Amino acid sequence: MITRRGFVLGGAAAGTLALSPSAAGQMPRPVDTLPADAPVRHLSLTAAEMDVPLLGADKPVTRHFCAYNGTPLMRLRAPRGTRLRVDFTNALPSATTVHWHGVRVPYLSDGVAPITQEPIPAGASFAYDVPLPDPGFYFFHPHCDETGQVGRGLVALLLVDDPAEAKVPFDLEHVIVVKDWRLGEDGQFMEMFTNEGASTAGTFGTVRATNGSVVPPRIEAPAHGDVRVRAIVADSTRVIDFGCDTEEAAILACDGQAIPPILLDTAPDGIWRMGPAQRLDVHVRMPGPGAEVKIYDYRTAEPYLLTTLVAVDKGRKKRPFKPLALPIAKEVPLPDLKRAQRLDFLVQTAAGAIAVAPPLPPDDPLAKALIESVCVGDKTFWAINRNSWGAGADLRLPPPLDTLKDGQSYILSIANVTKHPHPMHLHGHIFRVLSSSRKKMPQYLADTVLVEPNETVEIAFKATSGNWVFHCHILEHMDSGLMGWFRIA
């Protein structure tokens, strides 16, 4: 058991930041993204360990699997415009939090210790306010001991439905969760964080799985019908090349945000590269009765089968393929590119990196905050602009990467000068991916962007008040330094 280090945040209590009047003026104001009279849905959420036969019914049961509400890879659906009032209980043996990935929540519900809340100790509870202003495909997971808890299964899907989407005539929705398991031959979890993996491409699972199963699912769909495939890389490490063996497939949304359809066959090499935390909505037209559509990860030497769609005769006739476009969300704040301020960030190894930003002033409410050792790794390997998130023996909260202005538009240039890919995620915002120095890409909205070795990617966003982290979603990279934060006020 890892020894928990003390958390220092003067006056912090009951899961909120208790501030003196003078200090409170330095904290950003939380922004509510829904009106006060929005419909409310109450959700009781518990994280706990359980036993799960991950290797199959005839194999040893895996102990210490982590799940929400006793349901592996739980799925939650709610209509756009709903406010979730979440009463969360931590029934795990160690501290945790809940982060609502991609959802524009008030920052005090973002689940990131120590800048938005304390870690929730074993046996304790916390109340989250989760407005759902945007339709799309999101998920939630811990942001403390993320490598260990997500590696053992603690992740759940959040599908936010737009009533306008009901008019789009799909015959079937099929969700693909790409998540590997790091198991020994006895079926038990192995160490999730390794120094060799954390300092390179990450520590990979030993067993590949789709939707939690080592057997790729086979799903029946109407012949000549239309299937909405929704894929997520919920893995801690793996980057995939999503593709399928039909030309009648089109990308409809990235990270849950609708785009004008793009034929998958016209993308580079006919695939869409996805890193951890990224999501994709794809329209697949089914072939004739008895035929199959196979969806693969083409990044491996031998393509790995993710799922098979089987065409079943339902009396449909063959017709020309025309992608079914999803309605474009209108609520997302879009950046003003003509007036945007430019910021440059370098993703690098920590070797020789020295923190160059000035420390927080002594009267800042986060000036004495320490990072819980249970929430991060014990080594530092990565940095952003020569600054690393606390890990190992140095658990001080680093100063912000920058202080930004609420409502101002920014263009971030993210240059990866390392030998490994980094899916970079910005909390609290949906940003526009503008360009890449290495490949042609359409502009699209997202919350995570994959930046490959020796690549520079530009993103743009309209800043929202709060303390928001910016990090790599290869979880060992994040836990070993590749995270920073912005203060926006």
FENFENGI-V858019 format. One record per pair of residues at least 24 apart in sequence whose ideal C-beta (glycine too) atoms are under 7 Angstrom apart, sorted by sequence separation. I is the first residue (numbers start at 1). J is the second residue. D is the distance in Angstrom with one decimal. If there is no record, write none. Layout:
I_J_D + I_J_D
This chain:
45_69_6.4 + 95_119_3.8 + 96_120_5.7 + 105_129_7.0 + 136_160_5.6 + 180_204_6.7 + 181_205_5.2 + 182_206_5.6 + 183_207_5.4 + 255_279_5.2 + 287_311_5.3 + 289_313_3.8 + 371_395_4.5 + 424_448_6.8 + 433_457_6.9 + 434_458_4.3 + 464_488_6.3 + 465_489_5.8 + 95_120_6.1 + 105_130_5.5 + 119_144_4.9 + 135_160_5.1 + 180_205_2.8 + 284_309_6.5 + 286_311_4.6 + 370_395_4.9 + 423_448_5.2 + 424_449_5.7 + 434_459_6.3 + 448_473_5.9 + 463_488_4.7 + 66_92_6.6 + 95_121_5.4 + 105_131_6.5 + 134_160_6.7 + 135_161_6.4 + 181_207_4.6 + 254_280_6.3 + 370_396_6.4 + 371_397_6.1 + 433_459_5.5 + 434_460_5.7 + 95_122_6.8 + 103_130_6.3 + 135_162_3.5 + 180_207_6.2 + 243_270_5.6 + 271_298_5.4 + 370_397_6.8 + 423_450_4.8 + 424_451_5.7 + 432_459_6.5 + 94_122_5.9 + 132_160_4.9 + 180_208_5.3 + 181_209_5.8 + 243_271_4.0 + 253_281_3.7 + 369_397_4.3 + 431_459_4.5 + 432_460_4.8 + 93_122_5.5 + 103_132_6.6 + 104_133_5.8 + 180_209_6.0 + 242_271_6.1 + 251_280_6.5 + 252_281_4.4 + 421_450_5.9 + 422_451_5.2 + 431_460_6.2 + 90_120_4.6 + 92_122_6.0 + 98_128_6.1 + 100_130_5.4 + 104_134_6.6 + 135_165_6.8 + 179_209_6.0 + 241_271_4.1 + 242_272_4.8 + 252_282_6.5 + 288_318_6.7 + 350_380_4.9 + 353_383_4.0 + 356_386_5.5 + 357_387_6.0 + 421_451_6.9 + 431_461_3.9 + 90_121_6.9 + 112_143_5.0 + 113_144_5.7 + 151_182_6.1 + 251_282_5.7 + 252_283_5.5 + 350_381_5.5 + 355_386_6.8 + 366_397_5.9 + 421_452_4.8 + 90_122_5.9 + 111_143_4.8 + 178_210_6.6 + 241_273_5.5 + 242_274_5.5 + 250_282_6.8 + 349_381_6.4 + 350_382_5.5 + 354_386_5.8 + 355_387_5.0 + 421_453_6.6 + 429_461_4.6 + 90_123_6.6 + 177_210_6.8 + 204_237_5.4 + 249_282_5.7 + 250_283_4.9 + 349_382_6.2 + 350_383_4.6 + 353_386_4.3 + 420_453_6.3 + 90_124_5.6 + 176_210_6.1 + 177_211_5.0 + 202_236_6.7 + 203_237_6.4 + 204_238_6.5 + 239_273_6.6 + 240_274_5.3 + 249_283_6.7 + 419_453_5.3 + 103_138_5.3 + 176_211_6.9 + 177_212_7.0 + 202_237_3.2 + 239_274_6.9 + 249_284_4.9 + 348_383_5.4 + 353_388_6.2 + 416_451_4.4 + 418_453_6.3 + 426_461_6.9 + 429_464_6.2 + 89_125_4.9 + 102_138_4.4 + 239_275_4.8 + 285_321_4.7 + 416_452_6.6 + 428_464_5.7 + 41_78_6.0 + 88_125_6.2 + 101_138_5.9 + 152_189_5.7 + 248_285_3.8 + 347_384_6.1 + 414_451_5.3 + 416_453_6.0 + 87_125_6.6 + 88_126_5.0 + 100_138_6.9 + 101_139_5.2 + 238_276_6.9 + 242_280_6.0 + 246_284_6.7 + 346_384_7.0 + 350_388_5.1 + 416_454_6.8 + 428_466_5.4 + 101_140_6.2 + 237_276_6.6 + 345_384_5.7 + 346_385_5.4 + 360_399_5.4 + 416_455_5.5 + 429_468_7.0 + 87_127_5.9 + 88_128_6.1 + 100_140_5.0 + 101_141_6.6 + 236_276_6.3 + 244_284_6.5 + 283_323_5.1 + 345_385_5.7 + 359_399_5.5 + 428_468_4.3 + 41_82_5.3 + 43_84_5.4 + 45_86_5.4 + 86_127_6.9 + 99_140_6.4 + 151_192_3.9 + 233_274_5.0 + 235_276_5.6 + 246_287_6.9 + 283_324_5.3 + 358_399_6.3 + 415_456_4.4 + 427_468_4.4 + 39_81_6.9 + 43_85_7.0 + 45_87_7.0 + 86_128_4.1 + 98_140_5.7 + 99_141_6.0 + 233_275_6.4 + 357_399_4.4 + 414_456_6.7 + 426_468_6.7 + 427_469_5.1 + 38_81_5.8 + 39_82_5.6 + 40_83_4.9 + 41_84_5.6 + 42_85_5.0 + 43_86_4.8 + 44_87_5.2 + 45_88_4.7 + 46_89_4.6 + 47_90_5.8 + 48_91_3.8 + 49_92_6.4 + 99_142_6.9 + 233_276_5.2 + 355_398_6.2 + 413_456_6.0 + 414_457_5.1 + 38_82_6.9 + 39_83_6.9 + 47_91_6.2 + 48_92_6.4 + 85_129_6.7 + 86_130_5.8 + 98_142_6.6 + 99_143_4.1 + 148_192_5.0 + 233_277_6.7 + 426_470_5.1 + 38_83_4.7 + 40_85_5.7 + 46_91_5.3 + 47_92_5.3 + 97_142_5.8 + 147_192_5.0 + 148_193_7.0 + 174_219_5.2 + 233_278_5.6 + 281_326_6.9 + 413_458_5.3 + 414_459_7.0 + 84_130_3.9 + 96_142_4.6 + 97_143_5.0 + 147_193_5.0 + 412_458_6.9 + 424_470_6.9 + 425_471_6.0 + 34_81_6.6 + 97_144_4.9 + 232_279_4.6 + 246_293_5.1 + 411_458_5.9 + 412_459_5.1 + 83_131_5.0 + 84_132_6.7 + 96_144_5.3 + 231_279_6.7 + 245_293_6.5 + 424_472_6.0 + 425_473_4.9 + 34_83_5.5 + 47_96_5.8 + 95_144_5.5 + 96_145_6.8 + 172_221_4.8 + 231_280_4.8 + 244_293_5.8 + 245_294_5.0 + 411_460_4.7 + 423_472_6.4 + 82_132_5.0 + 171_221_6.4 + 244_294_6.5 + 410_460_6.7 + 422_472_4.3 + 423_473_4.4 + 81_132_6.8 + 94_145_6.3 + 171_222_5.0 + 230_281_5.3 + 244_295_4.5 + 409_460_6.5 + 410_461_6.1 + 423_474_6.6 + 80_132_6.1 + 244_296_6.8 + 422_474_6.6 + 96_149_6.2 + 172_225_6.9 + 174_227_5.9 + 176_229_6.4 + 178_231_6.8 + 228_281_6.4 + 229_282_4.5 + 243_296_5.7 + 409_462_5.1 + 410_463_6.1 + 78_132_5.7 + 80_134_6.7 + 171_225_3.8 + 178_232_6.8 + 80_135_4.6 + 171_226_5.3 + 172_227_4.8 + 173_228_4.7 + 174_229_5.3 + 175_230_4.9 + 176_231_4.2 + 177_232_5.7 + 178_233_4.8 + 179_234_4.4 + 180_235_5.4 + 228_283_6.3 + 229_284_5.5 + 242_297_6.9 + 243_298_5.0 + 407_462_6.8 + 408_463_5.2 + 422_477_6.5 + 170_226_5.2 + 171_227_6.5 + 178_234_6.5 + 179_235_5.0 + 241_297_6.1 + 407_463_6.6 + 169_226_6.8 + 170_227_6.7 + 173_230_6.6 + 177_234_5.3 + 178_235_5.8 + 226_283_6.3 + 227_284_4.6 + 240_297_4.2 + 241_298_4.2 + 406_463_5.9 + 170_228_4.4 + 180_238_6.1 + 241_299_4.1 + 405_463_6.3 + 406_464_6.6 + 226_285_6.0 + 227_286_6.3 + 240_299_5.4 + 343_402_6.2 + 404_463_4.7 + 406_465_4.2 + 178_238_6.7 + 239_299_6.4 + 422_482_6.8 + 225_286_4.9 + 178_240_5.9 + 224_286_5.9 + 261_323_3.5 + 223_286_5.6 + 222_286_6.4 + 223_287_6.9 + 224_288_6.7 + 261_325_5.5 + 221_286_5.1 + 223_288_5.3 + 260_325_6.6 + 223_289_4.3 + 229_295_6.8 + 341_408_6.4 + 343_410_5.8 + 345_412_6.2 + 347_414_6.4 + 258_326_3.8 + 345_413_6.8 + 347_415_6.8 + 258_327_6.4 + 340_409_4.0 + 341_410_5.3 + 342_411_4.9 + 343_412_5.3 + 344_413_4.7 + 345_414_5.3 + 346_415_5.3 + 347_416_4.6 + 348_417_5.3 + 349_418_5.9 + 401_470_6.7 + 258_328_5.1 + 339_409_5.9 + 340_410_5.7 + 347_417_6.9 + 348_418_6.2 + 33_104_4.8 + 252_323_6.9 + 258_329_6.5 + 340_411_4.6 + 342_413_6.8 + 346_417_6.2 + 347_418_6.3 + 257_329_6.5 + 248_321_4.2 + 250_323_3.7 + 252_325_6.9 + 253_326_5.8 + 336_409_4.4 + 32_106_5.9 + 252_326_5.1 + 335_409_3.9 + 31_106_6.0 + 157_232_6.9 + 347_422_5.4 + 30_106_3.6 + 30_107_5.8 + 30_108_5.1 + 28_107_6.7 + 155_234_4.9 + 76_156_6.3 + 80_160_5.4 + 72_153_5.9 + 75_156_7.0 + 76_157_6.8 + 80_161_6.5 + 73_155_6.7 + 74_156_4.1 + 75_157_4.5 + 76_158_5.2 + 77_159_4.7 + 78_160_6.0 + 79_161_5.3 + 80_162_5.0 + 227_309_6.0 + 404_486_5.4 + 406_488_5.5 + 66_149_5.3 + 73_156_6.8 + 401_484_4.1 + 406_489_6.0 + 73_157_7.0 + 75_159_6.7 + 77_161_6.2 + 79_163_6.9 + 401_485_6.5 + 402_486_5.8 + 403_487_4.9 + 404_488_4.5 + 151_236_5.3 + 400_485_5.3 + 401_486_5.9 + 66_152_4.5 + 67_153_5.7 + 150_236_5.6 + 398_484_6.7 + 400_486_5.7 + 65_152_5.8 + 66_153_4.9 + 67_154_6.7 + 400_487_4.6 + 64_152_6.1 + 65_153_4.8 + 66_154_3.8 + 68_156_4.8 + 219_307_6.5 + 221_309_5.2 + 223_311_3.9 + 391_479_6.7 + 147_236_5.9 + 216_305_4.7 + 221_310_7.0 + 223_312_6.1 + 225_314_6.9 + 391_480_5.6 + 216_306_6.0 + 217_307_5.1 + 218_308_4.7 + 219_309_5.5 + 220_310_5.0 + 221_311_6.4 + 222_312_6.3 + 223_313_5.3 + 391_481_5.7 + 4_95_6.5 + 216_307_5.4 + 219_310_6.8 + 221_312_6.9 + 223_314_6.5 + 225_316_5.7 + 216_308_6.6 + 218_310_5.8 + 220_312_4.8 + 222_314_4.0 + 224_316_3.9 + 389_481_5.3 + 38_131_6.8 + 137_230_5.5 + 139_232_6.4 + 223_316_5.8 + 224_317_6.3 + 388_481_3.5 + 222_316_5.5 + 224_318_5.2 + 389_483_4.0 + 137_232_6.9 + 139_234_6.7 + 224_319_6.9 + 382_477_5.4 + 389_484_6.7 + 208_304_6.1 + 210_306_5.1 + 34_131_3.9 + 210_307_5.9 + 335_432_6.1 + 387_484_5.9 + 33_131_4.8 + 226_324_6.1 + 332_430_5.0 + 334_432_6.9 + 382_480_5.9 + 383_481_5.7 + 384_482_6.7 + 32_131_6.4 + 34_133_5.6 + 377_476_6.7 + 381_480_4.4 + 382_481_4.2 + 33_133_4.2 + 380_480_5.7 + 381_481_5.9 + 382_482_3.6 + 384_484_4.7 + 379_480_5.5 + 380_481_4.3 + 15_117_5.7 + 377_479_4.0 + 15_118_6.2 + 376_479_4.9 + 377_480_4.5 + 73_177_5.5 + 347_451_6.6 + 9_114_5.8 + 15_120_6.9 + 12_118_5.4 + 7_114_6.3 + 47_154_6.1 + 9_118_6.9 + 7_118_5.8 + 15_126_4.4 + 7_119_6.7 + 332_445_6.4 + 136_253_6.9 + 138_256_5.9 + 137_256_3.8 + 176_295_6.9 + 136_256_2.4 + 340_460_5.7 + 62_183_6.4 + 136_257_5.9 + 337_460_6.0 + 62_187_5.0 + 63_188_6.3 + 64_189_6.2 + 335_460_4.1 + 60_186_5.7 + 61_187_6.6 + 62_188_6.3 + 335_461_5.4 + 54_181_5.3 + 60_187_3.5 + 62_189_6.7 + 335_462_4.8 + 55_183_6.8 + 59_187_5.7 + 178_306_6.7 + 334_462_6.5 + 54_183_6.6 + 333_462_4.3 + 176_306_5.5 + 176_307_5.6 + 350_481_5.3 + 55_187_5.2 + 54_187_6.9 + 174_307_7.0 + 174_309_7.0 + 347_482_7.0 + 73_211_6.7 + 73_212_5.2 + 72_212_5.3 + 137_279_4.6 + 137_281_6.5 + 278_423_6.3 + 275_421_6.2 + 277_423_5.9 + 276_423_5.4 + 275_423_3.2 + 277_425_5.8 + 55_207_6.9 + 102_255_5.9 + 102_256_6.3 + 170_324_6.7 + 169_324_6.9 + 168_324_5.1 + 56_214_6.4 + 168_326_6.3 + 55_214_6.3 + 165_326_6.2 + 165_327_6.4 + 164_327_4.2 + 162_327_6.0 + 278_448_5.2 + 268_439_6.2 + 277_448_4.6 + 278_450_6.8 + 257_430_6.2 + 275_450_4.2 + 101_277_6.3 + 273_450_6.1 + 198_377_6.1 + 262_442_6.2 + 198_379_6.6 + 199_381_4.3 + 239_421_5.6 + 198_381_5.7 + 259_442_6.9 + 193_377_5.4 + 195_379_5.7 + 259_444_4.8 + 257_444_7.0 + 257_445_3.7 + 257_446_6.5 + 254_444_4.9 + 254_445_7.0 + 255_446_4.2 + 254_446_5.1 + 255_447_5.0 + 255_448_6.1 + 135_329_5.7 + 134_329_5.2 + 277_473_4.0 + 134_331_5.6 + 276_473_4.5 + 133_331_5.1 + 134_332_5.9 + 275_473_6.6 + 276_474_5.8 + 239_450_7.0 + 201_420_4.8 + 200_420_6.2 + 144_372_6.5 + 145_374_5.5 + 144_374_6.7 + 145_375_5.9 + 144_375_3.9 + 237_474_5.6 + 236_474_7.0 + 236_475_4.2 + 115_366_6.3 + 119_372_4.9 + 114_369_4.2 + 114_370_6.9 + 119_375_6.2 + 114_371_6.1 + 113_372_6.1 + 113_375_5.9 + 202_474_4.7 + 203_476_6.1 + 202_476_5.3 + 202_477_7.0 + 95_372_6.3 + 198_476_3.8 + 95_374_5.4 + 197_476_5.7 + 198_477_6.9 + 94_374_5.7 + 198_480_4.6 + 114_397_6.0 + 193_476_5.6 + 193_479_6.5 + 134_430_7.0 + 112_427_6.9 + 110_427_5.7 + 110_428_6.4 + 107_428_6.0 + 104_428_6.4 + 150_475_6.2 + 104_430_6.9 + 147_475_4.3 + 146_475_5.0 + 147_476_5.4 + 146_478_6.8 + 147_479_5.1 + 146_479_6.6 + 26_364_5.6 + 27_365_5.9 + 26_365_6.3 + 23_363_6.3 + 22_363_6.7 + 23_365_4.2 + 102_447_4.2 + 19_365_5.2 + 17_365_6.6 + 116_467_6.1 + 115_467_4.3 + 112_469_5.4 + 10_368_6.2 + 9_368_7.0 + 107_466_2.9 + 8_368_5.0 + 9_369_4.9 + 107_467_5.6 + 8_369_6.3 + 107_468_6.4 + 8_370_4.9 + 7_370_6.0 + 6_370_6.8 + 5_370_6.6 + 7_372_5.6 + 5_372_5.9 + 4_372_6.2 + 5_373_4.1 + 4_373_6.6 + 3_373_7.0 + 4_374_5.0 + 115_485_5.9 + 2_373_6.6 + 2_374_5.2 + 5_395_5.9 + 31_464_5.5 + 31_465_5.1 + 31_466_6.8 + 29_465_5.2 + 30_466_6.8 + 28_465_4.4 + 28_466_5.0 + 28_467_6.3 + 28_487_6.5 + 28_488_5.9 + 28_489_4.2
